[in-house]
Amino acid sequence: MKIEIAVGPQASQRLNRLFSDLRDTGPAMRDISARLYKETMGYFQAQGRPGEPWAELSERTKNKRRKGRGEGEPRILLDTGRMRNDIKPEYDSTQARVGATIYYAEEHQLGVKEKHMPARPWLPTEERATEIAIDVLEAQQKEAVK
């Protein structure tokens, strides 16, 4: 699955300014991808983004999952853990990303009307990804000055 997050012009200018001060962008990209990964894993723990809980499971899905698994409410997007475990941080000298290769990850992120499957966004928003990138770059600039 590949969903790209594009940043707006103001954020892009700020990020470009911060990047231009770095000699080697690899460590920054590594740290950004690690922070994006940590943020994404937090959504699985919290069952959604801050202020945006994932849509509840349908009764049909709950009943299907409960067979042979005991009592309690099943966790959203965590039936087997395959998708969560497939999510990996990746980076090179020009980009940082987090994503999954499992075929149904995009369906959960965006939702599928034909399947009556609501979107359950498990990736950070554009705004949050930009905040993370800026935080990391500003921290690295401060370290470089020391």
Buried (B, 14 or more C-beta within 10 A) or exposed (E): BEEEBEBEEEBEEBBEEBBEEBEEBEBBBBBBBBBBBEBBBEBBEEBBBEEEEBEEBEEEBEEEBEEEEEEEEBBBBBBEEEBBEBBEBBBEEEEBBBBBEBEBBBBBBBBEEEEEBBBBBBBBEBEBBBBBBBEBBEEBBEEEEE
